[in-house]
Structures are given as C-alpha cells and as structure tokens.
Amino acid sequence: MQFLMLVCDDPTAEPFDPARNNIEEWVEQADAAGTRALGDRLAAAGEARTVRVRGGRTTVTDGPFAEFSEMIAGFDILICDTLDEAVELAAKHPMARFGQLEVRPFYSWS
C-alpha cells in the first residue's frame, strides 16, 4: 500500500536541533528498505498559489488557502503493508520530534 506522509511545521514541538536532525539517516534506511518511493522539501508557503474554479471562473490567491501555524514543509510517499507500519516508519522521522507528520493511505479505486 502507498501512504502520503505530510511533513508539517508545528510551533508546539520541541525546538529544532540540527545536531539531532537525522533526516539523511532516515532517508537512507527507508530507501534501502524499499519503504519510501519519493520525498522532498517544499518551498515556503508564501510561494504557493491557491486555485479555485467557481461558476466557471478561475481565481488564484497568493499563498496557502488558510492561515495555519502548522504549514506543510515537505512530503514522502511511503510503501508499507499496513497503516501501522507506515506510522511506525513516520515515528522515526526527525520531524516527528521537531514538527508533526500526517500519514494517510492513498485512496483505493478498487
């Protein structure tokens, strides 16, 4: 199964400590185990555009749709047998300490 893991900032998390940032190790281990298909950091939320079509009219707004303190900072696509396995993998990611992670299964079309 594939899961989307959203990597988010969280102002209530412990302060970021570069000495404890083991992201390279986490990526290497997940890639070697075949449990990570893709992942990357995202540009700042201020560079986003929100697109809506209402009544046939397209509107584009600079920035994210809403003001949140927990902004999406990156993503990973995980390949795990179960949601519990994906959560276990996410718990090892450094942003589980310094931010927050949302793990969500891809929608099944069958």
C-alpha positions, -999 to 999 in steps of 0.1 A, spaced: 0 0 0 11 36 -6 8 63 20 13 100 18 32 114 47 29 152 50 57 168 69 45 199 88 58 226 110 44 227 145 51 257 168 43 235 199 70 209 191 105 209 206 129 234 191 147 223 160 182 210 169 205 205 139 226 181 159 196 157 163 184 161 127 189 126 114 170 131 82 198 117 59 199 85 80 161 82 79 160 86 41 189 61 36 172 35 58 138 39 43 152 39 7 173 8 15 142 -10 30 121 -1 0 96 17 22 100 52 6 92 59 -30 97 96 -32 100 126 -9 112 162 -8 110 195 9 86 222 -4 92 258 -10 79 283 16 41 285 19 43 322 7 53 308 -27 21 288 -30 -9 297 -51 -45 286 -42 -66 278 -73 -104 277 -73 -130 275 -101 -164 287 -91 -192 292 -116 -167 287 -144 -145 315 -131 -109 308 -120 -95 327 -91 -59 324 -79 -48 336 -45 -12 341 -34 -2 318 -6 -20 290 11 -58 288 14 -58 295 51 -35 308 78 -22 280 98 7 277 122 13 241 110 24 246 74 33 217 51 71 217 47 75 185 27 62 151 18 71 115 14 54 86 -3 57 55 18 53 19 7 42 -2 37 19 -32 42 -3 -15 68 -11 19 82 5 8 115 38 1 97 36 35 80 31 51 113 60 33 128 82 45 100 70 80 104 77 80 141 114 75 133 114 107 111 131 137 128 101 159 121 81 136 144 100 155 171 105 189 156 71 192 138 43 168 130 36 142 104 3 132 89 2 97 74 -27 90 51 -34 60 28 -39 66 -9 -75 62 -20 -83 27 -33 -101 28 -66 -110 -8 -65 
